[in-house]
Amino acid sequence: MRRRNKRQHRGRTKGFVKTFLRWVFPQHETRPVSRDLVVENASKQKMIASLYSSGLAIVSAGGLVIVVLNLLYRVGGNTNLALAIILALPVSALAVIVLLSLANIILIGTGNAFATLYGQREASPKVRRMAGAGLYLTILISLIALPWFFFVVLLLSTYIYWRSEHTSQPRTISVLDWVQSSSVPEDIELRRLWSEGRWALHRRGLPLSNSPRVPTTLPDPFRNRKIAAICADILERLEQIRQSKPQTSIRKVLSVFGVSLSIYASQLFTTPMNFAPLESVKFSSGAQEEGYVLATASGFLFVDSQLDGGRYLVSSDIQSREICEPLRWNRPLLRIISHQATGTGVDCYK
């Protein structure tokens, strides 16, 4: 009796675990699912339009979040220092910081979008020429404005997007060969015409490729039509699907958006964004230190370059201020090529 109870308990436990795992990881559907691609493409078009219209707000909000996270990361979680810095910054300064931090992501995202359009062979020659001109102009601007690391990332990402789009063009075959093949169409109307065409070829005794998931059966409703009429309806349906497709797919839009945001978020650890220019400050006491100087209502807030701490000062405490030059690896490639190693600022990294 005890053994039987143990077996029943084990069976219930295994059944519960199996049911739970099936609920968490549902079984993959292997049967072909048919749907109306024309209606689906119309909904995708609306979704892409909403993404474009809300993209500016999403990117701006994301930029502000990254600025705050970057600041918290740089101050080592010191919320008091982070609050002191944020409260000392006016709204206009925060907007400029977000805009400057978004410069990399805007140029990289724009280059990826132009590369995607430039690689589409089915696009009109006018659209491809405009996309190519935009791509080359973006690369030229990035050569001047972007740090060399992000410029290299721009070149690699644009090539990958152009190449993937350029080589992903579908191989065209005749309608009759397509009907004879075993490739089951996804569109519900195309599947009906495909089944009807296969039945018409089957009646004529022509060989058909095996399709175990969708066998050759009598179409419902039965129509004894010629194969030429069926092929004409197939071409008409394919044209309707092609015209209903958006200019770009949601996958491409989300891909460009996701890759660009990933590159932007990586700046949190690779290129810490500044909330103020790094300056070499000489104090009235004779000491000299590199840090950030923020204006407040009663004076200045000085934060050291390591963001370990800050202190409030008055105007008489500061004797002189000079802006530091950026790091050598953080300079544009064109400036490095032209051997402009130093500028009008002070080298604070010696």
Secondary structure, DSSP 8 states (H G I E B T S, - for coil): -HHHHHHHHHHHHHHHHHHHHHHHS-----S---B-HHHHHHHHHHHHHHHHHHHHHHHHHHHHHHHHHHHHHHTTT-HHHHHHHHHHS-HHHHHHHHHHHHHHHHHHHHHHHHHHHHT-TTS-HHHHHHHHHHHHHHHHHHHHHSBHHHHHHHHHHHHHHHHHHHS-------HHHHHHSS---SBHHHHHHHHHHHHHHHHTT------TTS-----SS-----HHHHHHHHHHHHHHHHHHS-SS-HHHHHHHHHHHHHHHHHHHHHS---SS--EEEEETTS-EEEEEEEE-SSSEEEEETT-S-EEEE-GGGEEEEEEB---GGGSBHHHHHTT----SSB----
